[in-house]
Amino acid sequence: MAFAKPIQVLRLRTLRSVSSEATSTGDRDLKPRGRPRHPLISTLNPLLVQPGDYMDLSGLKLKRIAFESSDMQTIGKKPSFCYHVERKKVPFPDQCTGFLYYHRAPDAAPLEGSLRFRLATHSPPSSKDLLLPTGMPWQVLLPQLARPFYKNLTDQLLRDDLVTPQQISRCRTLFGTRDITASLTLFRLGQEFPLNLGVARTLTVVGESLQTILINRLLTASVDKDLVYPFTGSAIARFEPSVVDGRRIVHMRITKLVTPVVCTVPNYRGRIVEPKEG
């Protein structure tokens, strides 16, 4: 879509300009006095964020938001979002301040996009998004936002011309009320996902239909006739296409180790090689 590339390329500069303005005019112009229960947000377009869109999520388990442009019938129905660790709601990390915005990569698939949180302070701003302990971005995917619970959010995305009615309709048709984990939902090859080397992972793959992939067989080995995970630790990985002996295949690449890899089997020399970055 035409809007994807400008948003991806320019959003860092936009958020930086907001923080610079706040630094020059004083904290009172950027940081709200106290912590309002339900702040009004002007936009989810990273090119148009305003100082008043700044929010503090530090230590909160639940955050409700509303939009300045919401009509009076829906402004009281404020959607909420939270921070999950291994599917459990926990408080947002300390020093979690910044802006909500809609992210869409330049090479995004048709239904790919998500709500993210850009970290920013009153000093020179971070250019980073809020992350989960897995090393993946905290996000709420478009298929999740398309649910009735997030109607105010999807209405705002439509007003900001960040999504189309066709995308929302397709998400609702394809996903329905299906429970998905954002970081384990793949829209295209090359998309990164978290990998726990000692735990089975099920990926949801989005295409014309939804498919699931259980990837624990890539990480398990037979030791003394028992199926075990010979290594523990965590990483970020992605699937990549390749051609071997004229055959089109897909292999998995470890792009980053998040926690150290530990061998759980003494003197292990099996088929699973020790995972390393790259």
Helices and strands as residue ranges (DSSP letters): H 4-25, G 27-29, E 40-41, G 51-53, E 55-56, E 63-64, E 66-67, E 80-81, E 83-85, E 88-90, E 97-103, E 114-119, E 140-141, H 142-145, G 148-150, H 151-159, H 165-175, G 182-184, E 185-186, E 193-196, E 202-206, E 210-214, G 215-218, E 221-223, E 226-228, E 231-244, E 247-263
